[in-house]
Amino acid sequence: MTASADRRLRVEVRDMLDAVDPGAWDALTHGREPFLRLAFLEGLERHGCLGRRFGWFPQHLLAFREDALVGAAPCYAKTNNYGEFVFDWAWQTAWERQGQPYYPKLVISVPYTPATGPRLLVHPDEADPDAVRRRLLQTATARGVELGASGVHLLFPTAAEAALADQAGLVRRTGCQYHWHNRGYADFDSFLAALSTKKRKNIRRERRRVAEQGIEFRTLTGTTAEPEDWARFHRFYVDTFEKHMGIPTLSEGFFVGTAAALGDQVILFEAHLGGQPVAGALCYRSHDSLYGRFWGCVDDLPDLHFETCYYQGIEFCIREGLARFEPGAQGEHKIPRGFLPTPTTSAHAILTPGFGAAVQDFCLRERRMMEAQCASLMEHSPYRSPA
């Protein structure tokens, strides 16, 4: 543990969260953000989802006034770029060509989670929240220097945090995801009515094919799912990663433990055929959004992925009155199914001398390209009127 302090505010760097009071940590976001709940972040540590095998080493920032926790940031030293979803292979190559190490680097993010949300957490009663956020960023930079990191990276922050990072001199980078927005739909049919005729017919055809196969769905939560449900989903999850040459980082114990702790913030859509589970999609919900994270299946049945991962989630959002559905990173195939291109943000402080100007130029050119790409993709919107 290291610390930097003044008389009013001190910031500590911790390599584990097991000694942190869950109530104090969760109060920073009112417990609304599932991925920022202590049970989720500490569960990654407790259940072996981080560490040397996966290249994530906790360096969490905790800000205190007296003994009260008033701010925090989930922070990690990284020895690879896996599980960040802000891809920097070109940067790594540039460092290596100049004979410089790119790793370690420091990231303020939620591991394996490309969902936009708060990253510089501040207690809602804090009188000067931006002062705490600035201090967290300053401490992250100082810690990066201590570790010999190539840079500090703030991934998927809120718009307000990104603006604060701009003021602090970090370089902004733009990405693109595909999000569904609830326009006050009464039911799934009213959502379909907002689409063009061709797209509406295509979605109905996909849903009909799933139903004609005799597939039925049930929706479970962290409260209602049993341990055997999570054991089965974990098998789906591992199988999907292995099929696509990926690394299944999350353990069965993590799924069981976080489901018990997060309760109704954990949503599992499970597909059944002949009374047997054949697929599942795991989502998490906040007070206003649904986040799709993982899916898996026994067999690649026609259109089952679209129904399980997209249409079940849209129906859930309409039923629960949620404003937004983020089904995960990438995927232009989501556009004709109602998910529109949405810019995402990251911010970067380059600590290796001689690389800052090149990265800034790269990000500026990339940002223009991504903005043009999002605008171009919006021309393929499936909605009858602008969304």
C-alpha positions as CSV (number, residue, x, y, z in Angstrom):
1,M,0.0,0.0,0.0
2,T,1.2,3.5,-0.9
3,A,-0.4,6.8,0.0
4,S,-0.3,10.4,-0.9
5,A,-1.9,12.8,1.5
6,D,-2.7,16.4,2.4
7,R,-4.5,17.6,5.5
8,R,-7.9,17.3,3.8
9,L,-7.7,14.4,1.4
10,R,-5.6,11.3,1.2
11,V,-5.5,8.8,-1.6
12,E,-4.3,5.2,-1.1
13,V,-3.3,2.6,-3.6
14,R,-4.4,-0.9,-2.7
15,D,-3.7,-4.2,-4.4
16,M,-6.9,-5.9,-3.0
17,L,-10.4,-4.9,-2.1
18,D,-11.1,-7.5,0.5
19,A,-10.7,-5.1,3.4
20,V,-13.0,-2.4,2.0
21,D,-16.4,-1.9,3.5
22,P,-19.0,-2.8,0.8
23,G,-21.5,-0.3,2.1
24,A,-19.0,2.5,1.9
25,W,-17.8,1.6,-1.6
26,D,-21.3,1.0,-3.0
27,A,-22.5,4.3,-1.5
28,L,-20.2,6.1,-4.1
29,T,-22.7,5.1,-6.8
30,H,-25.8,4.4,-4.7
31,G,-25.2,0.8,-5.6
32,R,-26.8,1.4,-9.0
33,E,-23.9,0.4,-11.3
34,P,-23.6,-3.4,-11.2
35,F,-20.0,-3.5,-12.5
36,L,-18.9,-1.0,-9.9
37,R,-20.4,-2.8,-6.9
38,L,-17.7,-4.0,-4.6
39,A,-19.1,-7.6,-4.9
40,F,-18.4,-7.6,-8.6
41,L,-14.9,-6.1,-8.5
42,E,-13.8,-7.9,-5.4
43,G,-15.4,-11.1,-6.8
44,L,-12.9,-10.9,-9.7
45,E,-10.1,-11.0,-7.2
46,R,-11.6,-13.6,-4.9
47,H,-12.5,-16.1,-7.6
48,G,-9.2,-16.1,-9.5
49,C,-10.2,-14.0,-12.6
50,L,-7.3,-11.6,-12.4
51,G,-3.6,-11.9,-11.6
52,R,-0.5,-13.1,-13.5
53,R,-2.4,-15.7,-15.7
54,F,-4.6,-13.0,-17.2
55,G,-2.4,-9.9,-16.9
56,W,-4.6,-7.8,-14.5
57,F,-3.0,-6.6,-11.3
58,P,-5.2,-4.5,-9.0
59,Q,-3.9,-1.0,-8.1
60,H,-7.2,0.5,-6.8
61,L,-7.3,4.1,-5.7
62,L,-9.2,5.0,-2.6
63,A,-9.7,8.6,-1.4
64,F,-10.5,9.4,2.2
65,R,-11.4,12.4,4.3
66,E,-10.5,11.5,7.8
67,D,-11.6,7.8,7.8
68,A,-14.5,8.3,5.5
69,L,-14.3,6.9,1.9
70,V,-15.2,9.8,-0.4
71,G,-13.9,8.5,-3.7
72,A,-12.4,5.6,-5.5
73,A,-11.3,4.3,-8.9
74,P,-11.0,0.6,-10.0
75,C,-7.4,0.6,-11.4
76,Y,-5.1,-2.1,-12.7
77,A,-1.6,-2.5,-13.9
78,K,-1.7,-4.5,-17.1
79,T,0.9,-6.7,-18.8
80,N,-1.2,-7.3,-21.9
81,N,-4.2,-5.7,-23.6
82,Y,-6.7,-8.5,-23.1
83,G,-10.2,-7.7,-21.8
84,E,-10.0,-3.9,-22.3
85,F,-12.0,-3.5,-25.5
86,V,-10.0,-0.3,-26.4
87,F,-7.5,-1.8,-28.8
88,D,-3.9,-0.4,-28.7
89,W,-1.9,-3.0,-30.7
90,A,-0.6,-0.2,-33.0
91,W,0.7,1.7,-30.0
92,Q,2.4,-1.5,-28.6
93,T,4.0,-2.0,-32.0
94,A,5.3,1.6,-32.1
95,W,6.9,1.3,-28.7
96,E,8.5,-2.0,-29.6
97,R,9.9,-0.6,-32.8
98,Q,11.7,2.1,-30.8
99,G,13.0,-0.5,-28.4
100,Q,10.7,0.7,-25.6
101,P,8.6,-1.5,-23.3
102,Y,4.8,-0.9,-23.6
103,Y,4.0,-2.9,-20.5
104,P,3.2,-2.4,-17.8
105,K,0.5,0.2,-18.4
106,L,-2.2,1.4,-15.9
107,V,-5.9,1.2,-16.7
108,I,-8.8,2.7,-14.9
109,S,-11.6,0.4,-15.9
110,V,-13.7,-2.6,-15.1
111,P,-12.0,-5.8,-16.4
112,Y,-13.6,-7.6,-19.3
113,T,-16.5,-5.0,-19.4
114,P,-16.9,-2.5,-22.3
115,A,-19.7,-0.6,-20.7
116,T,-19.7,3.1,-20.3
117,G,-20.1,4.3,-16.7
118,P,-18.5,6.1,-13.8
119,R,-14.8,5.4,-13.4
120,L,-13.8,8.2,-10.9
121,L,-16.3,7.5,-8.2
122,V,-17.2,10.2,-5.7
123,H,-19.6,10.1,-2.8
124,P,-22.8,12.0,-3.7
125,D,-22.5,14.2,-0.6
126,E,-18.9,15.3,-1.4
127,A,-18.8,19.1,-1.6
128,D,-16.2,19.3,-4.4
129,P,-16.5,16.1,-6.4
130,D,-14.3,17.3,-9.3
131,A,-11.5,18.0,-6.8
132,V,-11.6,14.3,-5.8
133,R,-11.7,13.1,-9.4
134,R,-8.7,15.3,-10.3
135,R,-6.9,13.9,-7.3
136,L,-7.6,10.3,-8.3
137,L,-6.3,11.0,-11.8
138,Q,-3.2,12.7,-10.4
139,T,-2.5,9.7,-8.1
140,A,-3.0,7.3,-11.0
141,T,-0.4,9.2,-13.0
142,A,2.0,9.2,-10.1
143,R,1.5,5.5,-9.6
144,G,2.1,4.9,-13.3
145,V,5.4,6.7,-13.0
146,E,6.4,4.7,-9.9
147,L,5.7,1.4,-11.9
148,G,7.5,2.6,-15.0
149,A,4.2,2.4,-16.9
150,S,4.0,3.5,-20.5
151,G,0.7,5.3,-19.8
152,V,-2.5,5.7,-17.8
153,H,-5.7,4.9,-19.6
154,L,-9.2,5.8,-18.5
155,L,-11.6,3.4,-20.3
156,F,-15.3,4.0,-21.0
157,P,-15.8,7.0,-18.7
158,T,-18.8,9.2,-18.5
159,A,-19.0,12.3,-20.6
160,A,-18.3,14.5,-17.5
161,E,-15.2,12.4,-16.6
162,A,-14.0,12.6,-20.2
163,A,-14.3,16.4,-20.0
164,L,-12.3,16.4,-16.8
165,A,-9.6,14.2,-18.4
166,D,-9.5,16.7,-21.3
167,Q,-8.8,19.5,-18.8
168,A,-6.1,17.4,-17.2
169,G,-4.3,17.0,-20.5
170,L,-5.2,13.4,-21.3
171,V,-5.7,12.6,-25.0
172,R,-9.3,11.6,-25.9
173,R,-9.9,8.6,-28.1
174,T,-13.3,7.7,-29.8
175,G,-14.8,4.3,-30.5
176,C,-18.1,3.0,-31.6
177,Q,-20.7,0.6,-30.2
178,Y,-24.3,-0.2,-31.0
179,H,-27.0,0.6,-28.4
180,W,-30.8,0.2,-28.3
181,H,-32.8,3.1,-26.8
182,N,-36.3,2.8,-25.4
183,R,-38.5,5.5,-27.0
184,G,-41.4,4.8,-24.6
185,Y,-42.5,1.5,-26.3
186,A,-45.5,-0.1,-24.8
187,D,-44.4,-3.6,-26.0
188,F,-42.3,-5.3,-28.5
189,D,-44.8,-4.8,-31.3
190,S,-44.7,-1.0,-30.7
191,F,-40.9,-1.2,-31.1
192,L,-41.4,-3.1,-34.3
193,A,-43.9,-0.5,-35.5
194,A,-41.1,2.1,-35.4
195,L,-39.0,0.1,-37.9
196,S,-39.1,0.1,-41.6
197,T,-41.2,-2.6,-43.2
198,K,-38.3,-4.7,-44.3
199,K,-36.5,-4.7,-41.0
200,R,-39.8,-5.4,-39.1
201,K,-40.5,-8.4,-41.3
202,N,-37.0,-9.7,-40.9
203,I,-37.1,-9.6,-37.1
204,R,-40.5,-11.3,-37.0
205,R,-39.2,-14.0,-39.3
206,E,-36.2,-14.6,-37.0
207,R,-38.4,-14.8,-34.0
208,R,-40.8,-17.1,-35.7
209,R,-38.0,-19.5,-36.7
210,V,-37.0,-19.8,-33.1
211,A,-40.5,-20.4,-31.9
212,E,-41.2,-23.0,-34.7
213,Q,-38.2,-25.0,-33.4
214,G,-40.1,-25.3,-30.1
215,I,-37.6,-23.2,-28.2
216,E,-39.0,-21.5,-25.0
217,F,-37.4,-19.0,-22.7
218,R,-37.3,-18.3,-19.0
219,T,-35.8,-15.3,-17.3
220,L,-33.7,-15.8,-14.1
221,T,-32.1,-13.3,-11.8
222,G,-29.3,-13.6,-9.3
223,T,-32.1,-14.1,-6.7
224,T,-34.0,-16.9,-8.5
225,A,-31.2,-18.8,-10.3
226,E,-29.8,-21.9,-8.6
227,P,-26.2,-23.0,-8.4
228,E,-26.9,-25.6,-11.1
229,D,-28.1,-22.9,-13.4
230,W,-24.7,-21.1,-13.1
231,A,-22.8,-24.3,-13.5
232,R,-24.7,-24.9,-16.8
233,F,-24.2,-21.3,-18.0
234,H,-20.5,-21.5,-17.1
235,R,-20.2,-24.5,-19.4
236,F,-21.9,-22.5,-22.2
237,Y,-19.6,-19.6,-21.5
238,V,-16.4,-21.6,-21.6
239,D,-17.4,-23.5,-24.7
240,T,-18.1,-20.2,-26.6
241,F,-14.7,-18.8,-25.8
242,E,-12.9,-22.0,-26.8
243,K,-14.8,-22.2,-30.1
244,H,-13.6,-18.7,-30.9
245,M,-10.0,-19.2,-29.7
246,G,-10.7,-16.8,-26.7
247,I,-9.7,-17.0,-23.1
248,P,-12.5,-17.8,-20.6
249,T,-11.4,-15.7,-17.7
250,L,-14.5,-15.9,-15.4
251,S,-14.9,-18.8,-13.1
252,E,-18.1,-20.6,-12.1
253,G,-17.5,-19.4,-8.5
254,F,-17.5,-15.8,-9.8
255,F,-20.9,-16.3,-11.5
256,V,-22.3,-17.9,-8.4
257,G,-20.9,-15.4,-5.9
258,T,-21.8,-12.2,-7.8
259,A,-25.3,-13.5,-8.6
260,A,-25.9,-14.0,-4.9
261,A,-24.5,-10.6,-4.0
262,L,-26.0,-8.5,-6.8
263,G,-29.4,-10.3,-6.8
264,D,-31.9,-8.8,-9.2
265,Q,-29.1,-6.8,-11.0
266,V,-28.0,-10.1,-12.6
267,I,-30.3,-11.3,-15.5
268,L,-30.0,-14.7,-17.2
269,F,-32.1,-15.4,-20.3
270,E,-32.2,-19.2,-20.7
271,A,-33.4,-21.0,-23.9
272,H,-35.0,-24.5,-23.5
273,L,-35.7,-27.1,-26.1
274,G,-37.7,-30.2,-25.2
275,G,-37.4,-29.2,-21.6
276,Q,-33.6,-29.0,-21.7
277,P,-31.5,-25.8,-21.6
278,V,-29.7,-25.2,-24.9
279,A,-28.5,-21.6,-24.6
280,G,-28.1,-18.7,-22.2
281,A,-27.3,-15.0,-22.3
282,L,-26.0,-13.2,-19.2
283,C,-26.9,-9.6,-18.6
284,Y,-26.6,-7.1,-15.8
285,R,-28.9,-4.2,-15.1
286,S,-28.6,-0.8,-13.5
287,H,-31.4,1.5,-12.5
288,D,-31.9,2.6,-16.2
289,S,-29.8,0.3,-18.4
290,L,-29.3,-3.4,-19.4
291,Y,-25.8,-4.6,-20.3
292,G,-25.3,-7.8,-22.3
293,R,-22.1,-9.6,-21.4
294,F,-21.8,-13.3,-22.3
295,W,-23.7,-16.0,-24.2
296,G,-23.3,-19.7,-25.0
297,C,-25.2,-22.5,-26.6
298,V,-25.2,-26.3,-27.1
299,D,-25.9,-26.1,-30.8
300,D,-25.9,-23.3,-33.3
301,L,-29.7,-23.4,-33.9
302,P,-31.1,-20.9,-36.5
303,D,-31.5,-17.4,-35.2
304,L,-31.1,-18.5,-31.6
305,H,-28.3,-16.0,-31.0
306,F,-30.4,-13.0,-32.1
307,E,-33.4,-14.0,-30.0
308,T,-31.4,-14.9,-26.9
309,C,-28.9,-12.0,-26.9
310,Y,-31.0,-9.2,-28.5
311,Y,-34.8,-9.7,-28.6
312,Q,-35.1,-11.1,-25.1
313,G,-33.1,-8.1,-23.8
314,I,-35.2,-5.6,-25.7
315,E,-38.4,-7.2,-24.4
316,F,-37.0,-7.1,-20.8
317,C,-36.1,-3.3,-21.2
318,I,-39.6,-2.5,-22.4
319,R,-41.2,-4.5,-19.6
320,E,-38.9,-3.0,-16.9
321,G,-38.9,0.5,-18.2
322,L,-35.2,0.6,-18.8
323,A,-33.9,3.4,-21.1
324,R,-31.0,1.7,-22.8
325,F,-29.6,-1.7,-23.8
326,E,-25.9,-2.1,-24.4
327,P,-25.4,-5.6,-25.8
328,G,-21.6,-5.5,-25.9
329,A,-18.8,-4.4,-28.1
330,Q,-18.7,-4.3,-31.9
331,G,-21.1,-5.8,-34.4
332,E,-22.6,-3.9,-37.3
333,H,-25.1,-6.7,-37.7
334,K,-26.9,-5.2,-34.7
335,I,-28.0,-2.1,-36.6
336,P,-30.9,-3.8,-38.6
337,R,-32.1,-5.2,-35.2
338,G,-32.6,-1.8,-33.7
339,F,-29.2,-1.0,-32.2
340,L,-27.7,2.3,-33.4
341,P,-24.1,3.4,-33.7
342,T,-23.1,5.2,-30.5
343,P,-19.7,6.8,-29.9
344,T,-17.6,5.6,-26.9
345,T,-14.7,7.4,-25.2
346,S,-11.4,6.7,-23.6
347,A,-8.7,9.1,-22.3
348,H,-4.9,8.5,-22.3
349,A,-1.9,10.0,-20.5
350,I,1.3,8.9,-22.2
351,L,4.2,8.7,-19.8
352,T,7.0,7.4,-22.1
353,P,9.0,10.5,-23.3
354,G,8.8,11.1,-27.0
355,F,5.5,9.4,-27.7
356,G,2.9,11.9,-26.6
357,A,2.7,14.0,-29.8
358,A,2.4,10.9,-32.0
359,V,-0.4,9.4,-29.9
360,Q,-2.2,12.7,-29.9
361,D,-2.0,12.9,-33.7
362,F,-3.2,9.3,-34.0
363,C,-6.2,9.9,-31.7
364,L,-7.2,13.1,-33.6
365,R,-7.1,11.3,-37.0
366,E,-8.9,8.3,-35.5
367,R,-11.6,10.4,-33.9
368,R,-12.4,12.1,-37.2
369,M,-12.6,8.7,-38.9
370,M,-14.8,7.2,-36.2
371,E,-17.2,10.2,-36.2
372,A,-17.5,9.8,-40.0
373,Q,-18.1,6.1,-39.6
374,C,-20.8,6.6,-37.0
375,A,-22.5,9.2,-39.2
376,S,-22.3,6.8,-42.2
377,L,-23.6,3.9,-40.3
378,M,-26.6,6.0,-39.1
379,E,-27.7,6.2,-42.7
380,H,-28.5,2.5,-42.3
381,S,-30.8,3.1,-39.3
382,P,-33.8,0.6,-39.4
383,Y,-36.1,3.2,-38.0
384,R,-38.8,4.9,-40.1
385,S,-38.0,8.2,-38.5
386,P,-34.8,9.6,-37.0
387,A,-33.9,7.9,-33.7
